Amino acid sequence: VSTPDRTDRIRGVLSPVVTPFKADLSPDPERFVRQCRWLLSQDVGLAVFGTNSEANSLSTEEKIDLLDRVVAGGIDPARLMPGTGCCALTDSVRLTAHAMKLGAGGVLMLPPFYYKGVSDDGLFRSFAEVIERVGDRRLRLYVYHIPPVSQVPITLGLIERLLKAYPGIVAGVKDSSGDWNNTKAMLDAFAAGGFDVFAGSETFLLANMRGGGTGCISATANVNPGPIAKLHREWQTPEADAQQARLDEIRGIMQRYPMIPALKAVIARYGGDGSWATVRPPLVALTAEQRAALAAELGRAAFTMPGLGA
Amino acid sequence: VSTPDRTDRIRGVLSPVVTPFKADLSPDPERFVRQCRWLLSQDVGLAVFGTNSEANSLSTEEKIDLLDRVVAGGIDPARLMPGTGCCALTDSVRLTAHAMKLGAGGVLMLPPFYYKGVSDDGLFRSFAEVIERVGDRRLRLYVYHIPPVSQVPITLGLIERLLKAYPGIVAGVKDSSGDWNNTKAMLDAFAAGGFDVFAGSETFLLANMRGGGTGCISATANVNPGPIAKLHREWQTPEADAQQARLDEIRGIMQRYPMIPALKAVIARYGGDGSWATVRPPLVALTAEQRAALAAELGRAAFTMPGLGA
């Protein structure tokens, strides 16, 4: 079996697309597809079912149904990098196989995250079982390192073992450690060999590109997609540092609020659709006071979302 | 609606029953039912789908199928307290409703455990949505406090709110904090009002009974069920402290090894069925050296498992 080539790889900026809910807390496929279309219009790819998508508050059935609806809605599956890593091996296999059947450009895979302090042997076996059971050479698997939430880190040693066992299939990482030194260590160790490092937010987009990285997958790409994608296109221009500073300003505002409810509140406001503010438990929506303060801060910063709700 | 009475409540010692897997890592219902029968013969109830059951490595479908097979296998559903708390609201509702349909005596409910640092408001809403959607007055819900693993604690304030909103339905807690002061605080705050506190291991069984608690739900009840249940029956006798010391000796040995693989290795050895040692990733089985060392320690302690594999 030859190593798959890299020309078709997902690059650039992706958004962990926030998931809209109806009043009964069921996912709303129509608004979800509309949001995906808007993000694509801003040159941002679709890391659906990420942390910021409340993906782990959805059942596997709900995720499969949403994925079907997105593709039926005309979204190019090559632009999809769904999160498919679940606690249960059988769920991860089922969801990953379904994503492959639909032609997803890649999958972003959390480690099983209930049991803590597990060994790299056990994590290797988890990823390997999914890869073997899915059994599709077209699979492009991005491991998802987000220790502040998952509490189960992906070490450099684990990546090395996976790359050795599944070259070409193990395609990259999203590093949401928030620790640039860790991202840099991943770049230094693996980027030259064709392993794609996505920063976990645009905070490190410019540094990541300069270090040989591929792009970023960022919560705030849900609300500020165009300017983030622009920096990815123009990172080698003299304007790059100023663009990065402007991205940091907007993200800095968002980070003063609980991120997921804040993203949804901003989409609700700028898109003129209040129902977007709904979150599933255990999350809670912003209070009216938080919404007003956030809107005021974004207004002062002359923040816009061109084309949203059009 | 009157408050349900307490006479039918689950009491005593329960085991988070370890889940046997076939060589292809699928659950083995036949060996699972046999293990449940043996535990009941030792006067130990069945907290199936607990942490030590690798429940979070099973899909909701796999859990529903196992539950059906256990009841079809003749196990009294009143002795069942399945774990039904999942990350996704819809999974928790589905599994809890199924447990109620089968007549389970109670359910043990983890909070949604992916998102960290969530508010008591969000956790209250999570439990409340499950209770409301299941909509069954026979429900007896035990909240599961296991911060070392879930990283999402159940506070006393949350329990107070739940008890006020759903008296009789919110029936108790399993406290796996490992912190006796926390268990004591729960006993002092709620036990007199009819809230059943189960210690998270037999380490605190005697102290819990003396403090007004109900029993314990313990990993090591998988391998040492009879003596733990005996202490529960005899905690008011002069032999209680000596019995507790003997329980501590056996648990102390088990705790020197990774608990879940160690439980399975002991069942494999004492039941003469090596296939019991299989675990699902991300866990890994004990090494041959670990198995030998554990067997030697238990042998020196004159440990037995009467009736297992009979």
Interface residues (C-beta under 8 A of the other chain):
Chain A: L25 T51 N56 S57 L58 S59 T60 E61 E62 C87 A88 L89 T90 D91 R94 P111 P112 F113 Y114 Y115 K116 V118 S119 D121 G122 L123 R125 S126 E129 P148 V149 S150 Q151 V152 R280 P281 P282 L283 V284
Chain B: L25 T51 N56 S57 L58 S59 T60 E61 E62 C86 C87 A88 L89 T90 D91 R94 P111 P112 F113 Y114 Y115 K116 V118 S119 D121 G122 L123 R125 S126 E129 P148 V149 S150 Q151 V152 R280 P281 P282 L283 V284
